[in-house]
Amino acid sequence: RIFVLGIGFFTLCFLMTSLGGQFSAKRLGDSPFTIRTEVMGALESRGVLRRMSDMLEMLMKRMDILARLENSTDFHKGDEARFPLDRFQPAAGLMERIQAIAQNVSDIAIKVDQILRNSLLNGKAVEGRRDQCEVPRDPKYPDCAGKVEWMRARWTSDPCYAFFGVDGTECSFLIYLSEVEWFCPPLPWRNRTAALPSPPPLPRVQAAFRSDLAHLLELIGTGKESLSFMKKRIRHLAQQWLRAARRLEQKLKGRQRDQKHILIHIGFLTEESGDVFSPRVLKGGPLGEMVQWADILAALFLLGHSLRVTVSLKELQSHLGVPPGRGNCPLTNPLPFDLIYTDYHGLQQMKQHMGLSFKKYRCRVRVIDTFGTEPAYNHEEYATLRGYRTNWGYWNLQPTQFMTMFPHTPDNSFMGFVSVELNKTERQFIKSNKVSSMAVVYGKEASIWKGKEKFLAILNKYMEIHGTVYYETQRPPEVPAFVKNHGLLPQHEFQQLLRKAKLFIGFGFPYEGPAPLEAIANGCVFLQARFRPPHSSLNHEFFRGKPTSREAKLPLLCSQVSSQHPYAEDFIGKPHVWTVDYNNSEEFEAAIKTIMRTQVDPYLPYEYTCEGMLERIHAYIQHQDFCTTSSPPLPLKAKSPAMQSPPSPLALSPNATHLVWSPSASRDPHAWPPVDSLQVWVSEARHACTETCRRHGLVCEPTFFKFLNKKEVFLQLSITCDSTEYEMNHLYPAVAENVHECYLQKEPLLFSCAGYNTKYRRLCPCRDYRKGQVALCRDCL
């Protein structure tokens, strides 16, 4: 009997667990007995309850037979009887409990049966209609039949479909495809039960500059060394940020600014992306991305916007309203954010979990992209056909939705970061305390020093060499004995070291980090190697797979990687930055001697100050709108964009060298950048548009390409076109002058300032720019 009771008890547990497992939708927060229609239908659920009741009843019958057999034995005689009776008294209680549970299960089965019968009766009319649903043949919804066919075969592949009411019937497919997705027309009989329209949006709150960063530090959260690093940086630069915010507030003179609801999802710090950065923060790992994210957070917060910060996939799903399942369905509610700042990892996570909502809301995304994404790599079809496809490109976003650390190309938006700003007292202190014979090496990892013994030996003849190489106590780094290594320093101690040193020297890696700008801002001269040939995705492993070729030398915008830090080389230059051939020992040694004799003041480009970054982000938020101004692809059979658009609004300049906005043409007051800043120039055959604009003291502005992409523009520039083709090419609009063939752009996403071909002269849209702020035109604030 003990054996039977044990078997009975565990059978009961098994049944309850099995029942729960069949009913469960496997969602956090659901009860094991939550009924989910995607797993079990009405008949199945009723059948499970009946089977459970039957098995419990059979168990009770067998126990009753055992009890009767027991009464007929001699176990009740003498002293022997007392032992079994005492032993089985708890069993009797267990039997009573099993009996009670069996009765409850029987009652539940009866009630479920009644509920299901009532439901079937009440829904009889609707079920009749559901059984009569036919796939509509509406030319406005050409994909409807194909989507229904897909649903028939795959609706159980993701629990999210059942979450939205799909139950395997034709009507449930059509309801889903018309009301949740938008591939089929609405069912006429669903009009009465259609969801009420969404309430009107709440009135916009005006953004107000903030004067305290304490709440931002709370929003960032804890639990990762990377987050601790960012919070320390924000605290360190807090006063600098607050002063800059006050200056910009005065500059804007009370201009009205809508407060935006912004989600910041730092995808590379999520566990799902591997988060290789956090464990290396205290071990000399790269910090450039975290520097930039910390500054972005500070700028957005001080500008007065409402922020949510996530470094977790679960938090991202919660904030977005992702339905349960595998990510094939749209969001459960309209996106509650005006903007989302993320990176490539976060972009991939959003695409995997937002379903069709990703396509709907991707215009609100801003991608923090260290090295940039060129239009040729961004357009999926073009990248595949022309060999530009990489692991990170083909997103079909507007190229200016990608935001870079340095102004590699005007095709992307320049986000940047900030560096330390010195007051007059600090600048004077640095001048008085510089040690002309002291050098600091750029590189926290021992691997960067390998193979550099020759350069270090020459440098050691003239200067005392300091390093900040990470090492563990039991294993010193492999650096020459004459190097004074301080180990990994906290940011403020590293700043103090730079304020004493005369020279900050790089050995070729890491590329384009923030440290050289910090050194220059602290009065150092930055010495770096010139790369011959320049590094690019075509010849260097580091750039291979990145969605940019970086192969064309663009002097104003540092596209080609001709040195360790092209921005420092091209935008700053001597006397603050020296770029020499390290393979030429004489040139290298001569540069060191000259640098020791040269007096330099601390220098920081305005665009890397806190005020400069606040200006840019303010302008982007106020004026960049990719949801209403993005241009859809034009029809494949269109002969030319000129046939589908009004006449050109451009006119020949007074000196007849280029085109400008016609004084008689209308101006959209909301256009950004303002069209008055536009100038149209024709490139030489070997020049990209960036180079062409630079030669005229201007910057290429891809937003203006739409005004050039007309046949009339060739005529206005006195260019003869024997034929005009309309094709998909990132170099168009352009002309092949030797054969008088003109080409217009068929795909607006491919408008690009980068790139050239000796066959073509390109039509280039240029604009002016603010001093020290290449990202903004003179009137762009």
GULO-244713 format. One record per residue (C-alpha): residue in one letter; y, z, x. Coordinates in steps of 0.05 Angstrom, whole numbers, plus 32768, in hexadecimal, padded with zeros to 4 digits. Layout:
AYZX...
***
This chain:
R800080008000I8030800E8039F80217FC98053V802D7FA9800FL806D7FD18005G80867FBB8049I80757F73803BG80987F797FF8F80D77F978016F80DD7F62804CT80CE7F2C801AL81087F457FF0C81357F44802DF811E7EFE803EL812A7EE67FF8M81707F037FF6T81807EE5803AS81647EA28026L818B7EA27FE5G81CA7EB4800AG81BE7E7F803FQ81B47E4A800AF81F27E5E7FE3S821F7E6A801FA82527E368034K82527E52807AR829C7E628077L82BB7E9F8095G82CC7ECF805ED82997EB5802CS82657EE48010P821D7ED18020F82147EC77FD5T82517E9C7FCAI823B7E5F7FA3R82537E1E7FC3T82477DDD7F9EE82407DB47FDDV82007DDA7FEFM81DD7DE87FAEG81E17DC97F69A81DC7DED7F26L81927DE17F1DE81827DF57F64S81A97E367F5FR81887E487F1EG81437E387F3BV814D7E657F77L815F7EA07F4BR81217E937F20R80F37E8E7F5CM810F7ECE7F78S81037EF17F35D80BC7ED67F31M80AA7EEC7F77L80C57F327F6AE809D7F357F29M805D7F207F4DL806B7F557F82M80717F8B7F4CK802F7F757F2CR80097F7A7F6EM80267FBF7F7BD80117FD47F34I7FCA7FBD7F42L7FC97FE67F82A7FE280237F5CR7FA9801D7F28L7F7680167F60E7F9180557F80N7F88807D7F40S7F3E806B7F3ET7F2F80857F84D7F2180CB7F9FF7F6180CE7FC6H7F7C80FF7F93K7F4781337FA2G7F4F81707FCED7F7D8174800AE7F76812A8018A7F9A811A7FD9R7FD9813E7FECF7FE48116802BP7FE380D1800AL800D80E87FCFD804181077FFCR804180C98027F804C80997FEDQ808380BE7FC9P80B980977FEEA809380587FDDA809880697F94G80E3806C7F9BL80E380297FBFM80BA800B7F86E80EE80237F54R812480027F7DI80FE7FC17F82Q80F37FC47F37A813E7FCD7F2DI814E7F947F5BA811C7F677F38Q813B7F777EF5N81817F697F11V816B7F267F2ES814C7F157EEBD818D7F277EC7I81B57EFE7EFAA81877EC27EEEI81927EC77EA3K81DD7ECD7EAAV81E17E937EDBD81B87E6A7EABQ81E87E7B7E72I82257E6B7E9CL82097E287EB2R81F57E167E6AN823B7E277E51S825A7E007E89L822F7DC37E79L82417DC87E2FN828C7DD07E3CG828C7D977E6EK82617D687E46A829A7D397E35V82B47D397E7CE826E7D2E7E97G82677CF37E69R82A47CD57E89R828D7CE87ECED824C7CC27EC3Q82737C867EABC82A27C807EE8E82A47C3B7F08V82C57C287F49P83087C067F37R83177BC17F51D83617BC97F5FP83817B9B7F94K83B27BD37FA4Y83777BFC7FBCP834C7BCB7FE3D83267C018009C83107C287FCBA82CB7C097FC3G82BA7C10800CK82D07C59800CV82A67C697FCFE826A7C487FF1W82767C74802EM827B7CB28002R82397CA37FE0A82167CA38023R823D7CD98049W825D7D0A8019T822E7D42802FS82407D368079D827B7D658074P82827DA38047C82CC7D93803FY82BB7D5E800AA82997D927FDDF82D37DC17FEBF82FE7D8D7FC7G82CC7D867F8DV829F7D4D7FA2D825A7D577F85G82377D157F90T824D7CF37F4FE82757CB27F4DC82AF7CD47F2AS82B47D0B7F5DF82B87CD67F93L82F07CB27F6EI83157CF27F5EY83147D057FA8L83277CC07FC1S83627CBC7F90E837C7D037F8FV836B7D207FD3E836B7CDF7FFAW838E7CA07FE3F835C7C687FE7C834F7C617F9CP837C7C5E7F5EP83817C9D7F32L834F7CA27EF9P83737C9B7EB6W834D7CD47E96R83637D027ECEN83AD7CFE7EBCR83AA7D3D7E90T838A7D667EC7A83B27D4A7F00A83D27D7E7F2CL84197D8F7F1EP844C7D717F4ES845D7D9B7F89P849A7DC87F80P84DA7DAE7F9FP84E47DC47FE7L850C7E037FF2P85557DFA8008R855C7DF08052V85707E2D807AQ85A57E1F80AFA858E7E2B80F7A85B77E5F811CF85B67E6A8167R85907EA9817AS85A87EDE81AAD85687F0381B9L85247EEA81D2A84FC7F2881C1H84DD7F0B8182L84C87ECC81A7L849F7EF781D8E847B7F15819CL846C7ED08180I844D7EB881C0G84187EEE81BCT83E97F0B81F1G83A37F05820CK83AB7ECF8241E83C97ED08286S83EB7E8E8276L84107EAE823CS84237EE98268F84407EB9829BM84697E958267K84857ED6824BK84987EED8291R84BC7EAC829DI84E27EB2825BR84F77EF9826CH850C7EE482B2L85397EAC8298A85507ED08259Q85997EDB826CQ859E7E948285W85837E7A8243L85B17EA58219R85F07E8F823FA85DC7E468236A85D07E5081ECR86167E6D81E3R86357E328208L86107DFF81DEE86227E23819EQ866C7E1E81B1K86637DD481C4L86457DC48180K867F7DE8815DG86587E038121R86367DC18111Q86027DC880D9R85BA7DC880F1D857D7DCE80C3Q854B7E0280D9K85087DE080E7H84C47DFF80DCI84A07DF1811EL84587DFB8133I844D7E01817FH84037DF6818EI83F47DF981D9G83B27DD581D8F83A07DD98222L839F7E25821DT836B7E2781E4E83247E3C81F4E830A7DFB81D4S83307DD28209G83137DFC8241D83547E208254V834B7E17829EF83937E2D82AAS83947E768293P835F7E8F82C4R83857E6D82FEV83CA7E8882F0L83C07EC18321K83997E978352G83CB7E618365G83BB7E31832DP83ED7DFE8312L84267E1D82E9G84517DE082D9E84387DD78292M84417E218282V84877E1F82A0Q84997DE68271W84797E058234A849D7E478240D84E07E228244I84D17DFA8205L84C17E3A81DFA85017E5A81F6A852C7E1E81E4L850F7E14819FF85167E5F818FL855D7E6581A8L85717E27817FG855F7E508142H85207E2F8128S84E57E518107L84A97E508136R845E7E5C8133V84397E5E8175T83EE7E53817CV83BD7E4E81B7S83807E51818AL835C7E1C8162K834E7E4C8129E83987E5E8124L83A97E148124Q83797E0680EBS83957E4180C4H83DE7E2C80CDL83CF7DE480BBG83A57DF4807EV83657DD28096P832D7DD38060P82E87DEE8073G82BB7DBB8093R82BB7D8A80CCG83017D6E80C7N82F67D2F809EC83227D448063P836D7D49805DL83927D8B805FT838F7DB78021N83DB7DBA801AP84187D938033L84277DA1807CP84557DDE807FF84757DC980C1D84AE7D9980CFL84997D908117I845C7D9E8142Y84627DA4818DT841E7D9D81B0D83FC7D7A81EBY83C47D4781F0H838F7D7D81E6G83B17D9681A8L83BB7D4F818FQ83707D438194Q83617D858170M83917D738137K83727D2E812FQ832C7D4C812CH833E7D7F80F6M83757D5F80CBG834F7D2380B0L837D7CEF8090S83B67D228092F83BC7D1480DCK83D17CCD80CFK84017CE48099Y84227D1B80C3R841D7D01810AC84667CEB8106R84787D35810AV84537D40814BR84757D458190V84457D4081CBI84577D65820BD843C7D32823ET84487D438287F84417CFD82A4G84547CD28268T84317C9E823CE84477C558240P84477C2B8201A84117BFC821CY83E17C388221N83F77C5781DFH83E67C1C81B1E839B7C2081A4E838D7BD78196Y83B97BBC81CDA839F7BEF8200T83577BDA81EFL83647B9081F3R838F7B928233G83687BC6825BY839A7BFF8253R836B7C2E822ET83647C73824EN83497CB7823AW838E7CCF8225G83B17C938205Y83A87C6881C6W83C97C988194N83F77C648172L84317C958172Q84797C82817CP847F7C8381C8T84BB7CB281C4Q848F7CE681A3F84737CF381E9M849F7D238210T849B7D26825CM84AB7D578293F84D57D2582B9P84F87CE582A1H84C17CB582B7T84D37C818283P85037C7C8249D84C87C66821EN84B87CB08218S84E87CE98208F84FC7D138244M84EE7D5D8234G84F37D7D8279F84F77DC7828AV852A7DF582AAS85367E1382EEV855D7E4F8307E85A97E4B8303L85D27E728336N86157E92832BK864C7E91835FT86377ED2837EE85EF7EBC8386R86047E7983A3Q86307E9B83D6F85F87ECB83E9I85C87E9183F5K85FA7E6E8422S86037EAD844BN85B97EBE8452K85967E7B845CV85687E7A8498S856E7E3484B5S852B7E3A84DAM85017E50849EA84D47E218476V84A97E2D8438V846D7E00842AY84637DE683E3G841B7DF583D2K83F87E3383B8E83B17E1A83C2A83917E188407S83757DD283FAI83BC7DB583FCW83C37DCC8445K83847DA9845DG83907D6F848DK83DA7D818496E83D37DA284DAK83FA7D6A84FDF84377D7284D0L84347DBE84D3A84327DBD851FI84717D928523L84947DBE84EFN847F7DFD8515K84A57DE58552Y84E77DEE852DM84DC7E1C84F2E84B87E5B84DCI84867E4584A7H84787E6F8469G84427E638435T84307E7F83F0V83E67E6E83F0Y83BA7E9683C2Y83817EBC83E3E83517EF483D4T83517F318401Q830D7F24841ER831A7EDA842BP835C7EC7844CP83747E7F8441E83677E498474V83AE7E3E848CP83C67E3C84D5A83D17E8084F6F841B7E718502V84277E6D84B7K84417EAC8496N841C7EAD8454H84377EDA841DG83FF7ECD83EDL840E7EBC83A5L84537ED88394P84717EEC8351Q84A77EBC833AH84E27EE8834DE84C67EF58393F84BA7EAB839DQ85027E9E8389Q851A7ED083BEL84F07EAC83F3L850F7E6983E0R85557E8783E5K854A7E98842EA85267E588442K85487E19845BL850F7DE9844EF84DC7DE08416I84A77DAF842DG84737D8A8403F84327D6C841DG84287D3983E5F840A7D6483AEP84147D7E8378Y843A7D448359E847C7D4E8334G847A7D99832BP84B57DC7831DA84B57DEB8360P84DF7DB78388L85177DBC8354E85147E088359A85197E0383A5I85547DD383A3A85767E008370N856E7E3A83A2G858F7E1383DAC85517DF683FDV85497DAF8417F850A7D8F83FCL84E37D65842DQ84AB7D398411A847E7CFF8425R848B7CB78412F844C7C9683F5R843C7C518410P84237C3183E5P843E7C5883A9H840A7C808383S83F77C67833DS83BC7C63830EL83A87C238333N839D7C448377H83997C8F8370E83657CBA834EF83967CEE8334F83BA7CBC8307R837B7C9682F3G836E7CA082A9K83B57CB5829AP83D97C8A8265T840C7C6F8296S84087C3E82D0R84457C5982F5E84437C1A831FA84887BFB8317K84C17C188340L84F87C2D8310P85317C4C8338L85557C6E82FFL85167C8682DDC84E27C9E830ES84A57C7782F5Q84857C648337V84677C9E835FS84857C8A83A2S84877CD383B9Q846E7D1783A6H84AB7D218379P84CB7CDF8363Y85007D028339A85197D298375E85187CEA839FD853D7CBD836EF85697CEB8345I857D7D1D837BG85727CFF83C0K85947D128401P85AC7D438419H85817D6E83EAV85437D4283ECW85257D1E8428T84EC7CED841EV84CD7CD5845FD848E7CB4847AY84617CEE8491N84367CBD84B7N84717CB084E5S84767CEF850FE84B97CDB852DE84D87CD184E8F84BA7D1284D0E84D47D3A850CA85197D198509A851F7D2C84BFI85107D7684CFK85457D788506T857A7D5884D8I85697D87849EM85727DC484CBR85B97DAD84DBT85CB7D998494Q85F07DC98466V85DE7DC3841DD85F37DEA83DFP85C47DFE83A7Y85BF7DC48376L85A07DBD8331P85A67D7E8305Y85C77D8F82C3E858C7D75829BY85617DAC82BAT85907DE482A7C85857E0D8269E85C17DEE8247G85A97DA88258M85647DB5823BL85827DD581FCE85AE7D9881F3R85727D6881F7I85457D8F81C8H857D7D998196A858C7D4E8196Y85437D3C818FI85387D6B8154Q85777D558130H856F7D0A813AQ85277CF5814AD85057CE68108F84C57CBF8110C84AF7CC980C8T84E57C9E80A8T84FC7C7080DFS84B97C5A80FDS84AC7C1080F6P84687BFB80DAP84447BC080F9L845B7B7E80DEP842B7B4E80B9L83FE7B2680E5K84127AE480C5A845C7AEF80CDK847C7AB680F4S84B67ADE8111P84DA7B1E8104A851B7AF780FCM84FF7ADA80BBQ84F77B20809FS85387B4080B5P85837B3680ADP85AC7B1280E2S85B87B318125P85EC7B698126L85FC7B5A816EA86357B33818DL86457B1781D1S866E7B4581FDP86B57B308211N869E7B1B8256A86627AF68238T86307B188265H860A7B408232L86077B5381E8V86267B9081C6W86277BAA817FS86547B7D8156P86947B9E813DS86887B7D80FAA86407B9580F3S86327BD180C8R861F7C1380EAD85EE7C4680D0P86107C8980DAH85CC7CAB80E2A85B27C7A8117W85A07C9C8158P85B27C8C818DP85F37C6F816FV85F07C238170D86357C1F8191S86137C3381D2L85E67BF581D2Q85ED7BBE8206V85BA7B84820BW85AC7B688250V857A7B348268S854E7B4B82A2E853D7B2582E1A84F57B0C82E4R84DF7B448313H85027B7D82EFA84ED7BAC82B7C85217BBE8283T852A7C0282A3E85407BE182E4T856B7BAF82C0C85927BE5829AR85987C1082D9R85BA7BD682FEH85F17BD882C9G85F87C2482CBL85D27C2D828BV858F7C478271C855B7C1F824AE85567C368202P85167C2081DET85317C34819AF855F7BF7819DF85287BC381A8K85257BB7815DF856B7B98815FL85577B688197N85167B508179K85357B148156K85387ACA8166E85847ACA815EV858C7AF88199F85707AC381C8L85A37A9281ADQ85DC7AC481B4L85C97ACC81FES85C77A808207I857C7A818214T85597A408201C85197A4981DAD84EE7A0B81CFS84BD7A3881ABT84BD7A808193E847B7AA68190Y846F7AE8816EE843C7B108195M84257B5681A8N843B7B6381F0H845E7BA0820EL848E7B728235Y84AA7B4F81F7P84DE7B3A81E2A84E37B0C821FV84EC7AC48234A84C37A998264E84FE7A70827DN84D87A3D82A4V84B77A238264H84ED7A3A8232E84BC7A63820AC84D67AA181E7Y84AC7ADC81D0L84BA7B11819BQ84967B538192K84647B578159E84537BA18162P848E7BD28162L84647C088183L84617BDC81C1F84AD7BD881CDS84B17BF08215C84E57BF8824BA84AF7BFA8280G848B7BBE829EY849D7B7982B8N847C7B3682C6T84977B0182F4K848D7ACE82BCY84BE7AEF828DR85067B048287R850A7B3D8255L853E7B4E8220C85527B958230P85757BC88203C85A27BF6822ER85D07C30821ED85FF7C608242Y85EC7CA88252R860C7CEC825CK861A7D0282A3G85DF7D2B82BBQ85BA7D1F827AV85967CDC827CA85707CE9823BL85B07CE98210C85E67CB58206R862F7CCA820AD86357CD381BFC85EE7CEB81B3L86007D3481A8
***
